[in-house]
Amino acid sequence: MSTKTVPLDAAAVAAAAATIKPHIVRTPMEHSEALSELAGCEVHLKLENLQHMGASFKIRGALNRVLALPLAERSKGVVTASAGNHGQGVAFAARLVGAPACVVLPTSVPLAKLTAIQRAGAEVLIHGTDYDSSHARALELAAERGATYVHAFDDPAVIAGQGTVVLEMLEDEPRLDAVVVPVGGGGLIAGTVLALSDRARRPTVIGAQSKGGAAFAESFAASTVVERPAATIADGIAVRRPSERTLEIARSGVAEMRTVSDEQIAAAIVLLLERHKLLAEGAGAAALAALLDDRGTLRGKRVGVIVSGGNIDPNLLGKVLQTGLAQAGRYLAFRMWLDDKPGVLAELTRILANEHINILHVGIHRVGPYTSLGRVGLDVIVDTRDRAHALAVLALIRSHGFAAEELDTGPGDRRP
């Protein structure tokens, strides 16, 4: 069945759900009391990070597309380009039907995603610095081999398959007032709009995208496809441009697009780990970050949040956790200048110890730009409970005569 014959409507999403049901994990919806309290609304997490291979919702669209291939086309194989998760989905689907698969990945692909694709038996080709570069090479490769190209988002069968996520969400919680959806090229949010299109009562659909890769959000605002560079920790949704198809569908049913910083995404990853013991990648936490950035429009509502994937590179995870903790105010970094004489540093540590404040790091500078005659520079990092506590600790130090200056923690810094 050619994807040209696949209609773009709610019936196509329902048919996709029946097609892929035997082959996917029916991922759970989890009500989060902790996140509900933080967000001021009733939060329900759709845990697509628990999908097969950690491939997220992407496996749904890939399966729906590959299972529709005639036998003659399967034997010629499939080719795709991916930032990682879609490639895993295509590799899984191709192995299921016995078709050879080749996945073209950018050099920035996380190692966890690359090895998962290889374990699924697919050929891997590294080409280009981002998804769009890989996509161009994959199209050439498909033409050279006579193979079927499986687009990550600009394909009716893929869109319909990805839309099955929201059908499961409404089966588990039919009273949802809103759904927050991570957005890259737009396949998932387009599928969500289609899945809801025949319902009398429809949840509000809100898209979430990283500010470092906001081509879809800008295209949505401009009502035309806009191309922008993409540089973000949310590699799974780092796409330079959406498709006209996904943008058109989204504009017919999406209420708003929200963009969030990488620091906000990192903070959401930390929250999911800490409150729910759930590991999410950057793209997987983007929707939660957008919800937590709400300005009161969803207060008191029942909101479904798609946690779309959990394949984060361990090397990146450490940096993300540090950034997320800083964004959440979980530590305070400050600098001060002290008289170079015995007992001064001990006085500072006594003040902190009396308040049960744990010191994580102390750096003393006796040479260089930090210092002058008779004085030393001191950099300190301490544990704090939240942003309010960090400000209280800073005020405490200053009240004892120490001229402490908070250090910049990056773009997410929220100093007054």
Secondary structure, DSSP 4 states (H G I P E B T S, - for coil): --GGG---SHHHHHHHHHHHGGGS----EEEEHHHHHHHTSEEEEEEGGGSGGG-TTHHHHHHHHHHTS-HHHHHH-EEEE-SSHHHHHHHHHHHHHT--EEEEE-TT--HHHHHHHHHTT-EEEE-SSSHHHHHHHHHHHHHHHTPEE--SSSSHHHHHHHTHHHHHHHHH-TT-SEEEEE-SSSHHHHHHHHHHTT-SS--EEEEEEEGGG-HHHHHHHHTS--------S-GGG--S---HHHHHHHHHH--EEEEE-HHHHHHHHHHHHHHH-----HHHHHHHHHHHT--STTTT-EEEEEE------HHHHHHHHHHHHHHTT-EEEEEEEEESSTTHHHHHHHHHHHTTPPEEEEEEESSSTT-BTTEEEEEEEEE-SSHHHHHHHHHHHHHTT---EEPP-STT----
